[in-house]
Amino acid sequence: MYRHEVRDFEGWRAAARPLLAGAVRPEDVEWSDWRERRLADTSGGDSRPPDNSPRTPVISRRLLHLLEDLACYRDPHRWEFMYRLTWRVLNQNHDLLDNDADPDVRTARSWEKAIQRDVHKMHAFVRFHETDTGDGGKRYVAWFEPAHEILRSAVPFFLKRFPNMRWMIATPDGAAHWDGDHVEFIDSPKSSVPRADTTHSLWRTYYRNICNVARINPAVMQRDMPKRYWQHLPEAGEIKSLIHEGGVKTHRRLTTPATPDDLRIPQAIARSLDRIAPRADSPLTCKLCDLWRHATQAVVGEGPADAAIMLVGEQPGNEEDLEGRPFVGPAGQMLDTILLRAGLNRGELFVTNSVKHFKWEPRGKRRLHKRPDAQEVRACSTWLDREISNVAPRVIVALGATAIRAVTGSSAKIEEARQTILRHQRGALVICTYHPSSILRGEGDRKAELMQALEDDLRRAKRLLTE
């Protein structure tokens, strides 16, 4: 049994490296945190590495960054968890971190998000107090109580934000001191941090002037700014009165009839919007085919202008035609479900269609989807190519036969097209797969097969970004 007492990430890394090199199993190592002092008696084990000639363990940068975050998580079992995760990656599955269903991976992702959230809170809620240094200069000090040991991770933000100030940030785990040239991490008692100064009134005045009291939602506010931070926020003393004022002003606004002056600006804005016409070279005014005659509106793509992945479908459906947004109907809901399973965030993707107008045929009171023909796909190719050019995605996922033909020019069947990765003329890699609507039409085992195939192809698109 190998026993190690660890203080920080570098200490854990130094202890873990020879153990990993010797392929020592996790159950043969006992870890403890130096604060716990659980290893008072070490007579039952050895802290030396194995005697066999070990190979040097090599881990990816992705895993290294994850381990650095996990080392900040305030949990007495973090060191053994980090070792077990690293050992499994090196000895069991090199792609373990891509398996979101694995319990250890899920725990690691949860801890990583908690650390990132805690760092963000520290950046937002640290308040400096001005003090005299005794030599005529000024030093700014702050006390902050993070949920985890994130001081070293959060300090680079303050170095970049306040390079010309002399400051110290103290936490229960130690303090960071910046003298203008270098940063030093030291032990610092809470008593050395002043409780109030003249800047408090400035904070309170600033907060009262920027706060929209009519829109305060106490529940949402406490979710984003938990009460445990309030004791160190000067502006927190204004929250109670602002909430009361917000209720009074909202009640007064709702019960007071509108005057002509109140309506003057909204009416002027409405008149101006009526005079704005869409661009002539826009899908919104496109009449290159007859689909526009029977559609409610053109539906253009949406998503970040620099998205790394673009999803291309066939055409808008009934709900998309009415709402003016892509993939918001049943097929879009199915797509959202599978994106979640594949570990992708739709908000980070650009989603569009090959054809921008809804082609349909009447069936009683319903409008049923009708597949666009080749001429209609060609007519919309200008708009799709413009979206691809503007976004410049690294990976394009073509959903369904129509999208495959529009993106690649190939008329191959989906099963055949899925077997290879193509390249778009603008350089993006193209993955061909099934459209979510085909899953909705499937039954039994076939439906499950299509869902799994689409999920696998979306995961493949995600992996291509890192390869």
C-alpha positions as CSV (number, residue, x, y, z in Angstrom):
1,M,0.0,0.0,0.0
2,Y,1.4,3.4,-1.1
3,R,0.5,6.3,1.1
4,H,0.7,10.0,0.2
5,E,-0.2,13.2,2.0
6,V,-0.9,16.0,-0.6
7,R,-1.0,19.8,-0.2
8,D,-1.7,21.0,-3.7
9,F,-1.9,19.9,-7.4
10,E,1.9,20.1,-7.9
11,G,2.4,17.8,-4.9
12,W,-0.2,15.4,-6.1
13,R,1.3,15.4,-9.6
14,A,4.8,14.7,-8.2
15,A,3.5,11.8,-6.2
16,A,1.2,10.4,-8.9
17,R,3.8,10.4,-11.7
18,P,5.9,7.5,-10.5
19,L,2.8,5.5,-9.4
20,L,1.2,5.9,-12.8
21,A,4.5,5.0,-14.5
22,G,4.6,1.8,-12.5
23,A,0.9,1.1,-13.3
24,V,0.0,1.0,-9.6
25,R,-3.7,0.4,-9.3
26,P,-5.9,3.0,-7.5
27,E,-6.9,0.6,-4.8
28,D,-3.2,0.2,-3.8
29,V,-2.7,3.9,-3.1
30,E,-4.1,5.8,-0.1
31,W,-4.3,9.6,-0.4
32,S,-5.0,12.2,2.2
33,D,-5.2,16.0,2.3
34,W,-2.6,17.7,4.5
35,R,-5.4,19.6,6.3
36,E,-7.0,16.3,7.4
37,R,-3.7,14.8,8.8
38,R,-5.2,11.4,8.4
39,L,-1.9,9.6,7.9
40,A,-0.4,10.2,11.3
41,D,0.7,6.5,11.3
42,T,2.4,5.6,8.0
43,S,4.0,2.3,9.2
44,G,1.6,0.2,7.2
45,G,2.7,1.4,3.8
46,D,5.4,2.9,1.6
47,S,5.4,6.3,-0.1
48,R,8.2,5.3,-2.5
49,P,7.4,4.5,-6.2
50,P,7.6,0.9,-7.5
51,D,11.1,-0.5,-8.0
52,N,10.6,-1.7,-11.6
53,S,11.9,0.6,-14.3
54,P,8.8,2.7,-15.0
55,R,7.9,4.3,-18.3
56,T,7.1,8.0,-18.2
57,P,3.3,8.5,-18.2
58,V,2.1,10.9,-21.0
59,I,-1.3,12.5,-20.6
60,S,-3.2,14.8,-22.9
61,R,-3.4,18.6,-22.3
62,R,-7.1,18.2,-22.1
63,L,-6.8,15.8,-19.1
64,L,-4.1,17.9,-17.5
65,H,-6.3,21.0,-17.5
66,L,-9.2,19.0,-16.1
67,L,-7.0,17.7,-13.3
68,E,-5.9,21.2,-12.4
69,D,-9.6,22.2,-12.0
70,L,-10.4,19.0,-10.0
71,A,-7.5,19.8,-7.6
72,C,-9.4,23.0,-6.6
73,Y,-12.6,21.1,-5.6
74,R,-13.0,21.1,-1.9
75,D,-13.5,17.4,-1.2
76,P,-11.4,15.2,1.0
77,H,-11.4,12.4,-1.6
78,R,-10.3,14.5,-4.6
79,W,-6.8,13.2,-4.8
80,E,-7.8,9.6,-4.9
81,F,-10.5,10.4,-7.5
82,M,-8.0,12.3,-9.7
83,Y,-5.6,9.3,-9.5
84,R,-8.4,6.8,-10.4
85,L,-9.5,8.9,-13.3
86,T,-6.0,9.3,-14.7
87,W,-5.2,5.6,-14.2
88,R,-8.3,4.6,-16.1
89,V,-7.5,6.9,-19.0
90,L,-3.9,5.5,-19.2
91,N,-4.7,1.9,-18.7
92,Q,-8.3,1.2,-19.6
93,N,-9.7,3.7,-22.2
94,H,-7.8,6.5,-23.8
95,D,-11.1,8.0,-24.9
96,L,-12.7,7.8,-21.4
97,L,-13.4,11.5,-21.2
98,D,-15.7,11.3,-24.2
99,N,-18.0,8.9,-22.4
100,D,-20.5,11.1,-20.7
101,A,-22.3,8.1,-19.3
102,D,-19.3,7.0,-17.2
103,P,-19.8,7.8,-13.4
104,D,-16.3,9.1,-13.0
105,V,-16.6,11.3,-16.1
106,R,-19.9,12.7,-14.9
107,T,-18.4,13.5,-11.5
108,A,-15.4,15.2,-13.1
109,R,-17.6,17.3,-15.4
110,S,-19.8,18.3,-12.4
111,W,-16.7,19.3,-10.3
112,E,-15.2,21.2,-13.3
113,K,-18.4,23.2,-13.8
114,A,-18.5,24.0,-10.0
115,I,-14.9,25.3,-10.1
116,Q,-15.5,27.5,-13.2
117,R,-18.7,28.9,-11.6
118,D,-16.8,29.6,-8.4
119,V,-14.0,31.4,-10.3
120,H,-16.6,33.5,-12.1
121,K,-18.3,34.4,-8.8
122,M,-14.9,35.5,-7.4
123,H,-14.2,37.7,-10.4
124,A,-17.7,39.3,-10.0
125,F,-17.9,39.8,-6.2
126,V,-14.4,40.7,-5.0
127,R,-14.5,44.3,-3.6
128,F,-11.3,46.0,-2.8
129,H,-10.8,48.4,0.2
130,E,-8.3,51.2,0.1
131,T,-5.6,51.3,2.8
132,D,-2.4,53.3,3.4
133,T,0.9,51.5,3.1
134,G,2.7,53.9,5.5
135,D,5.1,55.2,2.8
136,G,2.5,57.5,1.2
137,G,1.2,54.9,-1.2
138,K,-2.0,53.0,-1.4
139,R,-2.7,49.3,-1.2
140,Y,-6.1,47.7,-2.0
141,V,-7.1,44.6,0.0
142,A,-10.1,42.3,-0.2
143,W,-11.5,39.3,1.6
144,F,-13.4,36.6,-0.3
145,E,-14.8,33.2,0.8
146,P,-15.0,30.9,-2.2
147,A,-16.7,27.5,-2.1
148,H,-13.5,25.9,-3.4
149,E,-9.8,26.5,-3.4
150,I,-9.7,28.7,-6.5
151,L,-7.4,31.5,-5.5
152,R,-4.6,30.6,-7.9
153,S,-7.0,30.0,-10.7
154,A,-8.7,33.3,-10.3
155,V,-5.7,35.6,-9.7
156,P,-4.7,35.9,-13.5
157,F,-7.9,37.8,-14.1
158,F,-7.0,40.4,-11.4
159,L,-3.4,40.7,-12.6
160,K,-4.7,41.6,-16.1
161,R,-7.4,43.9,-14.7
162,F,-5.4,45.8,-12.1
163,P,-1.7,45.6,-13.2
164,N,-0.9,49.1,-11.8
165,M,-2.4,48.7,-8.4
166,R,-0.8,47.1,-5.3
167,W,-3.4,44.7,-4.0
168,M,-4.0,41.6,-1.8
169,I,-6.9,39.2,-2.0
170,A,-7.2,37.1,1.1
171,T,-9.3,33.9,1.4
172,P,-9.6,31.1,4.1
173,D,-7.0,29.2,2.1
174,G,-4.4,31.9,1.9
175,A,-3.8,35.2,0.2
176,A,-2.4,36.5,-3.1
177,H,-0.2,39.7,-2.9
178,W,0.6,41.7,-6.0
179,D,3.3,44.4,-5.6
180,G,3.2,45.6,-9.2
181,D,6.0,43.3,-10.3
182,H,5.2,39.8,-9.2
183,V,2.5,37.9,-7.3
184,E,3.2,36.1,-4.0
185,F,0.9,33.5,-2.3
186,I,1.0,33.8,1.4
187,D,-1.0,33.0,4.6
188,S,-3.0,36.0,5.7
189,P,-5.5,36.3,8.5
190,K,-9.0,37.7,7.9
191,S,-8.5,40.3,10.6
192,S,-6.0,42.2,8.4
193,V,-8.8,43.1,5.9
194,P,-10.7,46.3,6.7
195,R,-14.4,46.1,7.0
196,A,-15.4,49.4,5.5
197,D,-13.9,52.6,3.9
198,T,-14.9,55.6,1.8
199,T,-15.4,53.4,-1.4
200,H,-18.5,51.8,0.2
201,S,-20.6,54.8,-0.4
202,L,-19.4,54.9,-4.0
203,W,-20.4,51.3,-4.6
204,R,-23.8,51.9,-3.1
205,T,-24.5,55.0,-5.2
206,Y,-23.3,53.3,-8.3
207,Y,-25.5,50.3,-7.7
208,R,-28.6,52.4,-7.0
209,N,-28.1,54.3,-10.3
210,I,-27.6,51.2,-12.6
211,C,-30.2,49.0,-11.0
212,N,-33.6,48.8,-12.8
213,V,-35.8,48.4,-9.8
214,A,-38.9,47.5,-12.0
215,R,-37.2,44.4,-13.2
216,I,-35.7,43.0,-10.0
217,N,-36.6,39.3,-9.5
218,P,-35.4,38.3,-6.0
219,A,-35.3,34.6,-6.8
220,V,-33.2,35.0,-9.9
221,M,-31.0,37.6,-8.2
222,Q,-30.2,35.3,-5.3
223,R,-29.4,32.5,-7.7
224,D,-26.8,34.6,-9.5
225,M,-25.7,36.5,-6.4
226,P,-26.1,34.1,-3.4
227,K,-26.7,35.6,0.0
228,R,-23.4,34.2,1.4
229,Y,-21.5,36.8,-0.7
230,W,-23.6,39.8,0.5
231,Q,-21.7,40.4,3.8
232,H,-18.7,41.5,1.7
233,L,-20.6,43.5,-0.9
234,P,-21.1,47.2,0.0
235,E,-24.0,47.4,-2.5
236,A,-25.9,44.6,-0.8
237,G,-27.1,47.0,1.8
238,E,-29.3,48.6,-0.9
239,I,-31.0,45.5,-2.1
240,K,-33.9,45.4,0.4
241,S,-34.9,49.0,-0.2
242,L,-34.5,48.6,-4.0
243,I,-36.8,45.6,-4.0
244,H,-39.4,47.6,-2.1
245,E,-39.1,50.6,-4.5
246,G,-39.4,48.3,-7.5
247,G,-42.7,46.9,-6.2
248,V,-44.1,50.4,-5.6
249,K,-43.0,51.8,-9.0
250,T,-44.4,48.8,-10.9
251,H,-47.7,49.1,-9.1
252,R,-47.8,52.8,-9.9
253,R,-47.0,52.2,-13.6
254,L,-49.7,49.5,-14.0
255,T,-52.4,51.6,-12.3
256,T,-51.7,54.9,-14.0
257,P,-53.3,55.5,-17.4
258,A,-51.0,56.1,-20.4
259,T,-50.6,59.7,-21.5
260,P,-50.1,60.9,-25.2
261,D,-46.4,61.6,-24.3
262,D,-46.0,58.0,-23.0
263,L,-47.1,56.7,-26.4
264,R,-45.2,59.2,-28.6
265,I,-41.8,57.3,-28.7
266,P,-43.3,53.8,-29.3
267,Q,-45.4,55.1,-32.1
268,A,-42.5,56.8,-33.8
269,I,-40.5,53.6,-33.6
270,A,-43.3,51.6,-35.1
271,R,-43.6,54.1,-38.0
272,S,-39.8,53.9,-38.7
273,L,-39.9,50.1,-38.7
274,D,-42.7,50.1,-41.2
275,R,-40.5,52.1,-43.6
276,I,-37.6,49.6,-43.4
277,A,-37.5,47.2,-46.4
278,P,-35.5,43.9,-46.5
279,R,-32.4,43.8,-48.7
280,A,-33.0,43.0,-52.3
281,D,-30.4,40.2,-52.3
282,S,-31.8,38.5,-49.2
283,P,-33.7,35.2,-48.8
284,L,-36.5,37.3,-47.3
285,T,-37.3,38.7,-50.7
286,C,-36.2,35.8,-52.8
287,K,-38.5,34.8,-55.8
288,L,-36.1,32.5,-57.7
289,C,-38.6,29.7,-57.5
290,D,-42.4,29.6,-56.7
291,L,-42.1,28.3,-53.1
292,W,-42.4,31.9,-51.8
293,R,-45.9,32.2,-53.1
294,H,-47.4,29.7,-50.6
295,A,-45.0,30.1,-47.7
296,T,-45.6,32.5,-44.7
297,Q,-42.0,33.7,-44.7
298,A,-38.4,32.7,-45.5
299,V,-36.6,30.9,-42.7
300,V,-32.9,31.7,-42.5
301,G,-30.3,30.0,-40.4
302,E,-29.5,31.1,-36.8
303,G,-26.6,30.6,-34.4
304,P,-23.2,32.2,-33.6
305,A,-21.5,33.9,-36.6
306,D,-18.3,32.0,-35.9
307,A,-19.8,28.6,-35.0
308,A,-17.4,25.7,-35.5
309,I,-20.2,23.3,-36.5
310,M,-23.1,23.9,-38.9
311,L,-26.2,21.7,-39.1
312,V,-27.9,21.8,-42.5
313,G,-31.4,20.3,-42.8
314,E,-33.9,20.1,-45.7
315,Q,-36.5,22.8,-45.5
316,P,-38.7,24.5,-42.8
317,G,-41.7,22.7,-41.6
318,N,-45.1,24.0,-40.6
319,E,-44.0,25.4,-37.2
320,E,-40.8,26.8,-38.6
321,D,-42.8,28.6,-41.4
322,L,-45.1,30.2,-38.9
323,E,-42.4,31.2,-36.3
324,G,-39.6,32.1,-38.8
325,R,-36.9,30.0,-37.0
326,P,-35.3,26.7,-38.1
327,F,-35.9,23.4,-36.3
328,V,-38.5,24.5,-33.7
329,G,-41.1,21.9,-34.6
330,P,-41.2,18.1,-33.7
331,A,-38.1,17.4,-35.7
332,G,-36.3,20.3,-33.9
333,Q,-37.3,18.9,-30.5
334,M,-36.0,15.5,-31.5
335,L,-32.7,17.1,-32.7
336,D,-32.4,19.0,-29.4
337,T,-32.7,15.7,-27.5
338,I,-30.1,14.0,-29.5
339,L,-27.7,17.0,-29.4
340,L,-27.9,16.8,-25.6
341,R,-27.1,13.1,-25.6
342,A,-24.2,13.8,-28.0
343,G,-22.8,16.4,-25.6
344,L,-23.4,19.4,-28.0
345,N,-24.9,22.7,-27.1
346,R,-27.3,24.0,-29.7
347,G,-26.5,27.6,-28.7
348,E,-23.0,27.0,-30.0
349,L,-24.1,25.6,-33.4
350,F,-25.3,27.3,-36.6
351,V,-28.5,25.7,-37.7
352,T,-30.0,26.2,-41.2
353,N,-31.8,24.5,-44.1
354,S,-31.0,23.8,-47.7
355,V,-34.3,25.4,-48.8
356,K,-35.6,28.5,-47.1
357,H,-39.3,28.3,-47.9
358,F,-41.8,25.7,-46.7
359,K,-43.1,23.5,-49.5
360,W,-46.4,21.8,-48.6
361,E,-49.6,20.4,-49.9
362,P,-53.1,20.7,-48.3
363,R,-54.6,17.7,-46.5
364,G,-57.8,18.8,-45.0
365,K,-57.0,21.6,-42.6
366,R,-53.4,20.6,-42.3
367,R,-50.3,21.6,-44.4
368,L,-48.2,18.5,-45.1
369,H,-44.5,18.6,-45.9
370,K,-43.6,18.0,-49.6
371,R,-40.0,17.3,-50.6
372,P,-38.4,20.1,-52.6
373,D,-37.3,19.2,-56.1
374,A,-33.8,19.6,-57.6
375,Q,-34.6,23.0,-59.2
376,E,-35.9,24.4,-55.9
377,V,-32.7,23.2,-54.1
378,R,-30.5,24.8,-56.8
379,A,-32.5,28.1,-56.5
380,C,-31.7,28.3,-52.8
381,S,-28.0,27.2,-53.2
382,T,-26.9,30.9,-53.3
383,W,-28.3,31.5,-49.8
384,L,-26.9,28.3,-48.3
385,D,-23.5,29.0,-49.8
386,R,-23.5,32.6,-48.4
387,E,-24.3,31.2,-44.9
388,I,-21.4,28.7,-45.2
389,S,-19.1,31.5,-46.4
390,N,-20.1,33.9,-43.6
391,V,-19.9,31.4,-40.8
392,A,-16.9,29.4,-42.1
393,P,-17.6,26.3,-40.0
394,R,-15.0,23.7,-39.6
395,V,-17.5,20.9,-39.8
396,I,-20.9,20.7,-41.6
397,V,-23.4,18.0,-40.7
398,A,-25.8,17.3,-43.6
399,L,-29.1,16.0,-42.2
400,G,-30.9,13.9,-44.8
401,A,-30.7,13.2,-48.5
402,T,-31.7,16.7,-49.6
403,A,-29.1,18.4,-47.4
404,I,-26.4,15.9,-48.6
405,R,-27.2,16.8,-52.2
406,A,-27.2,20.5,-51.5
407,V,-24.0,20.5,-49.6
408,T,-21.9,17.9,-51.5
409,G,-23.7,17.6,-54.9
410,S,-23.9,13.8,-54.3
411,S,-27.0,11.8,-54.8
412,A,-25.7,8.8,-52.8
413,K,-28.0,7.1,-50.3
414,I,-27.6,8.1,-46.7
415,E,-26.2,4.7,-45.6
416,E,-23.5,5.0,-48.2
417,A,-22.7,8.7,-47.6
418,R,-22.3,8.0,-43.8
419,Q,-19.3,5.8,-44.4
420,T,-17.0,8.6,-45.4
421,I,-16.1,12.1,-44.5
422,L,-16.2,14.6,-47.4
423,R,-14.9,18.1,-47.8
424,H,-16.9,21.1,-48.8
425,Q,-15.5,23.4,-51.5
426,R,-14.9,26.0,-48.8
427,G,-12.8,23.7,-46.8
428,A,-15.2,22.4,-44.1
429,L,-15.4,18.6,-43.4
430,V,-18.8,17.2,-44.2
431,I,-20.5,14.4,-42.2
432,C,-23.7,12.9,-43.8
433,T,-26.4,11.5,-41.6
434,Y,-30.1,11.1,-41.1
435,H,-32.7,13.9,-40.7
436,P,-34.4,14.0,-37.3
437,S,-37.8,13.7,-39.1
438,S,-36.8,10.2,-40.2
439,I,-36.6,9.2,-36.6
440,L,-40.2,10.5,-36.0
441,R,-41.4,8.3,-38.9
442,G,-39.5,5.2,-37.7
443,E,-41.0,2.5,-35.5
444,G,-39.7,0.0,-33.0
445,D,-36.1,-1.1,-33.5
446,R,-35.7,1.0,-36.6
447,K,-36.4,4.2,-34.7
448,A,-33.8,3.3,-32.0
449,E,-31.3,2.5,-34.7
450,L,-31.8,5.9,-36.4
451,M,-31.5,7.7,-33.1
452,Q,-28.3,6.0,-32.3
453,A,-26.9,6.6,-35.8
454,L,-27.6,10.3,-35.6
455,E,-26.1,10.5,-32.1
456,D,-23.0,8.7,-33.2
457,D,-22.6,11.0,-36.2
458,L,-23.0,14.1,-34.1
459,R,-20.4,12.8,-31.6
460,R,-18.1,12.2,-34.6
461,A,-18.5,15.8,-35.7
462,K,-17.6,17.0,-32.2
463,R,-14.5,14.8,-32.2
464,L,-13.3,16.2,-35.5
465,L,-12.9,19.6,-33.9
466,T,-10.1,18.3,-31.7
467,E,-8.4,16.1,-34.2
